[in-house]
Amino acid sequence: MAANALAVMTPEGGLSRYLSEIRKFPMLTKDQEFMFAKAWQEHEDSESAHKLVTSHLRLVAKIAMGYRGYGLPIGEVISEGNVGLMQAVKKFDPDRGFRLATYAMWWIRASIQEYILRSWSLVKMGTTAAQKKLFFNLRKAKSEISALQEGDLRPDQVEFIATKLGVQNDEVISMNRRLSGGDSSLNSPMRADSESEWQDWLVDDKTPSQETVVADNQETDLRRTLLEAAMTELTDREKHILTERRLKDDPTTLEELASQYGVSRERVRQIEVRAFEKLQKSMRAAAEARNLIDA
């Protein structure tokens, strides 16, 4: 893809103007998208790549708006998302059956999140997957228990969030203090000559934004597709037991399955564990092959 594919499409000239400009680019039908993607994949046709990119700039803007609460210029966040979009277009394989928007969403979010992490200087705190998850989900977790007050969390609130997000209690305490008043206070002015505060740009955590709903739906669809593909690698018995034990709202008991197959409860449990491990391995391999792991 030409290096200057997005040279004239950055928010530097003003966010409102940029948003107005990108709305002029038409959305592509599934057939058009496939045609342009194949032209880029097989012939490196830069014009086709450009059409793929520009038709998805609105998706980048929507996703970027969900990260306004981190005290960074929204224009820079969008620009980073555009970088992720271009990477997605470069690697997109239309023959796999996914729409580009579903695939690109992962690249866009990853690029934006890496930019935010770099900007927030989290080196001292580490950047493990669990800590990144905590960084990007702490405020939402706090809103669920109405713990949006300033200052330290109560021990029971810390315990709830740590359990929910799979991190240690002290990591929750440290991250909460950092986000509440570390690199930048949410009550501080955005600029010296401005009355607007950083908190004015916070996203409403209680009401899902349109981009969040779209992204969640796309992620759910992708995971369902990966799950269905991975299930084909299981034997009929493994598939049935795993479905009955892990994929039903009201799981079937070990006793019931043991009676059905004429084996012991322990044998059913072993089959369930083995099937689940095979499923995880297959889904992880498929995701890595598509570069779709959300860091």
Backbone torsions as a table, in degrees:
resi	resn	phi	psi	omega
1	MET	NA	137.6	-179.2
2	ALA	-59.2	140.5	-177.0
3	ALA	-63.8	-27.3	-177.1
4	ASN	-98.9	22.9	-176.4
5	ALA	-57.3	-32.1	-179.9
6	LEU	-116.1	22.3	-174.5
7	ALA	-58.9	-33.7	-177.6
8	VAL	-99.9	5.1	-177.3
9	MET	-119.9	70.2	173.8
10	THR	-128.6	157.0	-177.5
11	PRO	-78.9	9.6	-174.5
12	GLU	-62.0	-27.9	-179.0
13	GLY	-83.4	5.6	-178.5
14	GLY	121.1	133.1	-174.9
15	LEU	-64.3	-45.8	-177.9
16	SER	-60.4	-43.0	179.4
17	ARG	-65.1	-41.3	180.0
18	TYR	-61.5	-47.7	-179.4
19	LEU	-62.1	-36.7	178.0
20	SER	-66.7	-39.4	-178.3
21	GLU	-68.2	-42.8	-174.7
22	ILE	-72.0	-19.8	176.5
23	ARG	-69.0	-17.2	-178.9
24	LYS	-76.3	-19.0	-179.6
25	PHE	-77.9	129.7	-176.6
26	PRO	-72.3	148.7	172.4
27	MET	-76.5	147.2	-177.7
28	LEU	-96.5	143.4	172.0
29	THR	-73.9	168.9	179.9
30	LYS	-61.0	-41.4	-179.6
31	ASP	-67.9	-41.4	177.9
32	GLN	-62.7	-44.4	179.8
33	GLU	-59.9	-44.0	179.6
34	PHE	-62.8	-43.5	-178.7
35	MET	-62.1	-47.4	-179.5
36	PHE	-66.8	-38.0	-179.8
37	ALA	-65.3	-40.1	178.2
38	LYS	-67.7	-37.1	178.8
39	ALA	-63.8	-38.1	178.0
40	TRP	-73.4	-43.1	-176.7
41	GLN	-64.2	-42.4	-173.6
42	GLU	-93.0	-28.1	-175.1
43	HIS	-126.7	1.3	-177.4
44	GLU	51.0	44.7	179.0
45	ASP	-74.2	108.4	-174.3
46	SER	-65.2	-31.8	179.5
47	GLU	-67.1	-38.1	177.1
48	SER	-66.1	-42.4	178.0
49	ALA	-61.7	-40.3	179.9
50	HIS	-62.0	-40.0	179.2
51	LYS	-67.0	-37.8	177.7
52	LEU	-64.1	-42.2	-178.9
53	VAL	-67.6	-53.7	-174.3
54	THR	-64.3	-29.9	179.3
55	SER	-72.2	-10.8	-178.8
56	HIS	-116.6	10.9	179.2
57	LEU	-65.2	-31.0	178.2
58	ARG	-66.9	-33.8	177.0
59	LEU	-63.3	-43.1	178.0
60	VAL	-60.0	-46.4	-178.7
61	ALA	-61.4	-42.0	-179.9
62	LYS	-62.8	-45.9	179.8
63	ILE	-65.0	-42.8	-178.7
64	ALA	-60.6	-36.7	-178.8
65	MET	-62.3	-24.3	178.1
66	GLY	-72.6	-7.5	-179.2
67	TYR	-113.5	24.9	-178.5
68	ARG	-71.8	-17.2	-174.7
69	GLY	-82.0	9.4	-176.7
70	TYR	-104.7	12.3	172.6
71	GLY	70.9	27.7	-179.8
72	LEU	-117.0	148.7	179.5
73	PRO	-56.6	124.6	-175.5
74	ILE	-62.9	-29.2	177.8
75	GLY	-63.0	-38.7	179.4
76	GLU	-71.2	-36.2	178.0
77	VAL	-63.2	-43.2	178.3
78	ILE	-63.6	-42.7	179.8
79	SER	-60.0	-41.7	177.8
80	GLU	-64.8	-38.6	176.9
81	GLY	-63.3	-36.6	177.8
82	ASN	-64.1	-34.4	176.6
83	VAL	-63.0	-44.3	177.5
84	GLY	-62.3	-38.4	178.5
85	LEU	-61.6	-44.8	-179.8
86	MET	-63.9	-37.7	176.6
87	GLN	-63.6	-39.2	179.4
88	ALA	-64.2	-42.5	179.3
89	VAL	-62.5	-40.0	179.7
90	LYS	-59.8	-38.2	-172.7
91	LYS	-101.1	-3.2	-175.1
92	PHE	-65.6	131.7	177.6
93	ASP	-115.6	102.9	-176.3
94	PRO	-65.4	-19.8	-177.9
95	ASP	-72.6	-11.8	-179.6
96	ARG	-79.9	-9.5	173.9
97	GLY	95.4	-7.5	178.5
98	PHE	-85.7	151.1	169.3
99	ARG	-78.7	152.3	-177.9
100	LEU	-59.6	-38.0	-178.8
101	ALA	-58.8	-40.9	179.3
102	THR	-64.3	-43.5	-179.2
103	TYR	-70.8	-45.6	-174.8
104	ALA	-66.9	-29.0	-179.0
105	MET	-52.6	-41.5	-178.9
106	TRP	-65.6	-43.3	-179.7
107	TRP	-66.5	-41.2	-179.4
108	ILE	-62.8	-50.2	-179.2
109	ARG	-62.8	-41.5	-179.5
110	ALA	-62.8	-42.7	-179.3
111	SER	-65.2	-43.2	179.5
112	ILE	-65.9	-44.1	-177.4
113	GLN	-66.7	-38.8	177.1
114	GLU	-63.4	-39.0	177.9
115	TYR	-63.4	-44.0	179.8
116	ILE	-64.6	-42.6	179.1
117	LEU	-61.7	-43.0	178.0
118	ARG	-62.6	-42.5	-176.3
119	SER	-69.4	-30.1	-179.5
120	TRP	-87.6	1.6	174.6
121	SER	53.3	59.5	-178.1
122	LEU	-89.5	13.5	-175.5
123	VAL	-56.2	-42.7	-177.4
124	LYS	-66.3	-24.0	-176.7
125	MET	-95.6	-10.1	-177.6
126	GLY	87.7	162.9	-178.6
127	THR	-134.6	45.4	176.0
128	THR	-70.2	164.8	-179.3
129	ALA	-59.3	-39.6	-179.3
130	ALA	-65.7	-39.7	-179.8
131	GLN	-70.3	-35.7	174.9
132	LYS	-64.5	-42.1	178.3
133	LYS	-60.9	-41.9	178.5
134	LEU	-62.9	-44.7	-178.8
135	PHE	-57.9	-45.0	-173.7
136	PHE	-89.1	-6.6	-177.2
137	ASN	-124.0	-1.1	-176.4
138	LEU	-61.8	-46.7	-176.4
139	ARG	-62.8	-39.7	178.4
140	LYS	-65.3	-42.2	179.3
141	ALA	-63.3	-38.9	178.5
142	LYS	-65.3	-38.1	-178.6
143	SER	-65.9	-30.0	-178.8
144	GLU	-66.6	-26.0	-179.8
145	ILE	-113.9	17.7	177.7
146	SER	53.6	46.4	-179.4
147	ALA	-113.8	47.4	-176.1
148	LEU	-93.1	8.3	178.1
149	GLN	-70.3	157.3	178.2
150	GLU	-74.7	161.4	179.3
151	GLY	94.5	-175.0	-176.0
152	ASP	-72.2	153.6	176.9
153	LEU	-81.8	155.0	174.1
154	ARG	-71.5	154.7	-179.7
155	PRO	-53.6	-39.9	-179.0
156	ASP	-69.0	-32.2	177.5
157	GLN	-70.5	-40.5	177.0
158	VAL	-60.8	-45.0	-178.9
159	GLU	-62.2	-43.0	-179.6
160	PHE	-61.9	-48.4	-177.3
161	ILE	-67.2	-41.2	-180.0
162	ALA	-61.0	-42.4	179.7
163	THR	-67.5	-43.5	-177.8
164	LYS	-63.2	-40.1	-174.9
165	LEU	-100.1	-0.2	175.1
166	GLY	69.2	40.9	179.1
167	VAL	-130.1	175.3	178.9
168	GLN	-81.0	154.4	-179.8
169	ASN	-57.6	-43.1	-176.9
170	ASP	-67.3	-26.2	176.5
171	GLU	-69.6	-37.3	177.1
172	VAL	-64.5	-45.3	-179.7
173	ILE	-61.4	-46.4	-178.2
174	SER	-64.9	-44.0	-178.6
175	MET	-67.3	-39.0	179.0
176	ASN	-62.1	-42.8	178.7
177	ARG	-65.5	-37.6	-178.8
178	ARG	-67.8	-44.2	-179.2
179	LEU	-73.2	-26.8	-179.4
180	SER	-78.4	-31.1	-177.8
181	GLY	-162.0	24.7	-177.3
182	GLY	-79.6	-96.9	-175.3
183	ASP	-66.7	-33.5	-176.7
184	SER	-157.8	122.3	178.0
185	SER	-68.5	137.8	179.6
186	LEU	-70.8	-14.1	178.7
187	ASN	-95.1	-0.2	179.9
188	SER	-81.7	149.9	-179.9
189	PRO	-63.4	147.2	177.4
190	MET	-67.0	-36.6	175.7
191	ARG	-140.9	160.9	-178.6
192	ALA	-60.9	-32.0	-177.3
193	ASP	-99.9	18.1	-176.3
194	SER	-119.9	145.0	175.5
195	GLU	-90.7	-10.5	-179.8
196	SER	-73.4	138.8	177.3
197	GLU	-105.8	161.2	179.6
198	TRP	-58.4	-35.5	-176.6
199	GLN	-65.5	-19.7	178.0
200	ASP	-65.1	-18.6	-177.1
201	TRP	-100.5	4.5	-179.5
202	LEU	-67.1	143.5	176.7
203	VAL	-81.7	141.5	177.1
204	ASP	-67.5	111.0	-175.8
205	ASP	-76.0	-19.6	-175.6
206	LYS	-86.1	-24.0	179.0
207	THR	-114.2	109.9	-178.3
208	PRO	-58.4	133.4	178.2
209	SER	-76.2	164.9	-179.4
210	GLN	-59.9	-42.1	-178.1
211	GLU	-67.3	-32.1	178.4
212	THR	-68.0	-43.3	179.3
213	VAL	-61.7	-46.2	179.7
214	VAL	-62.2	-46.1	-178.8
215	ALA	-62.9	-43.0	179.8
216	ASP	-63.6	-42.1	179.0
217	ASN	-63.3	-41.4	179.9
218	GLN	-66.3	-40.2	179.6
219	GLU	-65.8	-40.7	178.0
220	THR	-62.2	-43.6	179.3
221	ASP	-61.7	-41.0	-178.8
222	LEU	-66.3	-44.9	179.9
223	ARG	-63.7	-35.9	178.1
224	ARG	-65.2	-40.2	179.0
225	THR	-64.2	-44.1	178.9
226	LEU	-64.3	-38.8	179.6
227	LEU	-63.9	-46.0	-179.1
228	GLU	-61.7	-39.8	179.6
229	ALA	-67.4	-40.1	-178.9
230	ALA	-68.7	-33.3	-178.9
231	MET	-63.7	-26.2	-179.4
232	THR	-67.6	-17.1	-179.2
233	GLU	-87.4	-5.2	179.0
234	LEU	-91.2	155.9	173.3
235	THR	-72.5	165.0	-179.5
236	ASP	-59.0	-40.7	-179.7
237	ARG	-67.8	-43.3	178.3
238	GLU	-61.9	-42.4	-179.1
239	LYS	-63.0	-44.5	-177.7
240	HIS	-66.2	-46.3	-178.8
241	ILE	-65.1	-42.5	179.6
242	LEU	-64.1	-42.3	178.9
243	THR	-62.3	-45.4	-178.3
244	GLU	-66.6	-33.7	-173.4
245	ARG	-94.2	-30.8	-171.5
246	ARG	-118.6	-20.9	-171.6
247	LEU	-112.3	4.4	178.2
248	LYS	-104.6	146.8	177.1
249	ASP	-64.2	-33.3	177.8
250	ASP	-120.1	87.0	-173.2
251	PRO	-58.1	144.3	175.0
252	THR	-74.7	142.5	-177.8
253	THR	-75.2	159.5	177.0
254	LEU	-62.2	-37.3	-179.6
255	GLU	-61.0	-44.1	-178.4
256	GLU	-63.4	-44.0	-179.4
257	LEU	-70.1	-37.2	178.7
258	ALA	-61.9	-41.2	178.4
259	SER	-67.0	-38.0	-178.5
260	GLN	-65.8	-39.5	-176.7
261	TYR	-97.4	-5.2	178.9
262	GLY	69.1	34.9	178.7
263	VAL	-129.8	177.8	-179.1
264	SER	-80.2	161.4	176.4
265	ARG	-58.9	-40.0	-178.9
266	GLU	-64.4	-36.8	179.3
267	ARG	-66.7	-39.8	176.5
268	VAL	-62.9	-42.4	179.4
269	ARG	-61.6	-41.4	179.0
270	GLN	-62.9	-43.0	179.0
271	ILE	-63.3	-41.7	179.3
272	GLU	-60.5	-47.9	-179.2
273	VAL	-63.4	-44.7	-179.7
274	ARG	-63.4	-41.7	179.6
275	ALA	-64.9	-41.0	-179.9
276	PHE	-65.3	-40.3	178.2
277	GLU	-64.5	-42.1	177.3
278	LYS	-62.9	-40.1	179.7
279	LEU	-64.1	-46.6	179.3
280	GLN	-60.3	-45.7	-178.5
281	LYS	-61.8	-42.7	-179.1
282	SER	-66.6	-44.1	-179.2
283	MET	-66.8	-39.4	179.3
284	ARG	-65.2	-41.7	179.0
285	ALA	-63.9	-41.2	179.9
286	ALA	-65.6	-40.5	179.8
287	ALA	-66.5	-43.3	179.9
288	GLU	-64.9	-36.7	179.5
289	ALA	-62.8	-27.9	-179.7
290	ARG	-99.3	4.3	-176.3
291	ASN	54.8	43.5	-174.2
292	LEU	-110.4	15.6	179.4
293	ILE	-78.7	127.4	-179.3
294	ASP	-84.3	104.2	-172.8
295	ALA	-64.4	NA	NA
